[in-house]
Amino acid sequence: MCHQRTTSCSLEGEILINIRTQHIKEIVKQFINTNIVSTEYLDNLIKLDNIKNGKTTIPDNQQVNNNEKRIEILEKILQKECKHNTAILIHQLTTHK
C-alpha cells in the first residue's frame, strides 16, 4: 500500500473535489426534477449505455420509468466533463499563493 503525505495543497484539492461531487449530485437532481434535461434524451443515453455494456435485453418500459438510472447517467456525464476543469482550477489555486 502506497502512502502519500498530506499537504495543504493536496487537502485543498480533495476538499474542492468533494464539493464538486456533491454539488453535481444536487444539480443533476434539479435538472431532472424540473425537466431541464429531456427524459427522452436521457433514456436514449441509457439505451446506448446498455448496448455498450452488452445489456440489450432490458425492456424499454423499465428504462423510461427509472429516474435513478437517469440521475446516474447524467451525473456520470457531468462528473466526467467537470473533472478536467477542476484539475486546472486546483492547480491554479494551489500554485499561485
C-alpha positions in Angstrom: 0.0 0.0 0.0 1.4 3.4 -1.0 1.3 6.2 1.5 1.1 9.8 0.3 1.9 12.6 2.7 -1.0 15.0 3.1 -0.1 18.6 2.3 -2.2 21.7 2.4 -2.3 21.7 -1.4 -3.5 18.1 -1.6 -6.0 18.7 1.2 -7.4 21.8 -0.6 -7.7 19.7 -3.8 -9.6 16.9 -2.0 -12.0 19.4 -0.5 -12.6 21.0 -3.9 -13.2 17.6 -5.5 -15.6 16.6 -2.7 -17.5 19.9 -3.0 -17.7 19.4 -6.8 -19.0 15.9 -6.5 -21.8 16.9 -4.0 -22.7 19.9 -6.0 -23.1 18.0 -9.2 -25.3 15.4 -7.5 -27.7 18.2 -6.4 -27.6 19.9 -9.8 -28.4 16.6 -11.6 -31.5 16.1 -9.3 -32.7 19.6 -10.1 -32.1 19.2 -13.8 -34.2 16.0 -13.8 -36.9 17.2 -11.4 -37.5 20.4 -13.3 -37.2 18.8 -16.7 -34.3 20.9 -17.8 -32.8 17.9 -19.4 -35.2 15.9 -21.6 -36.2 12.5 -20.3 -36.2 11.3 -23.9 -32.6 12.4 -24.3 -31.6 10.7 -21.0 -33.5 7.5 -21.9 -31.6 7.3 -25.2 -28.3 7.7 -23.4 -29.4 4.9 -21.1 -30.2 2.7 -24.0 -26.8 3.5 -25.6 -25.0 2.8 -22.4 -26.8 -0.6 -22.0 -25.9 -1.5 -25.6 -22.3 -0.5 -25.0 -22.2 -2.7 -21.8 -24.0 -5.7 -23.5 -27.3 -5.3 -21.7 -29.6 -5.4 -24.8 -32.4 -7.4 -23.1 -33.8 -4.6 -20.9 -37.4 -3.7 -21.8 -38.0 -0.1 -22.9 -40.8 0.5 -20.4 -38.4 -0.3 -17.5 -35.9 2.3 -18.7 -38.4 5.0 -19.2 -39.7 4.9 -15.6 -36.3 4.7 -14.0 -35.3 8.2 -12.6 -32.4 6.7 -10.6 -30.8 5.5 -13.9 -31.4 8.9 -15.4 -29.7 10.6 -12.4 -26.8 8.1 -12.6 -26.2 8.7 -16.4 -26.4 12.5 -16.2 -24.2 12.6 -13.1 -21.7 10.4 -14.9 -21.6 12.8 -17.8 -21.3 15.9 -15.7 -18.6 14.4 -13.4 -16.6 13.5 -16.5 -16.9 17.0 -18.0 -16.0 18.7 -14.8 -13.1 16.6 -13.8 -10.6 18.2 -16.2 -11.6 21.8 -15.4 -11.4 21.0 -11.6 -7.9 19.7 -12.1 -6.9 23.0 -13.8 -8.7 25.1 -11.1 -6.9 23.1 -8.3 -3.6 23.6 -9.9 -4.1 27.3 -10.3 -5.4 27.9 -6.8 -2.7 25.9 -5.1 0.3 27.0 -7.0 -0.3 30.8 -7.0 -0.2 31.6 -3.3 
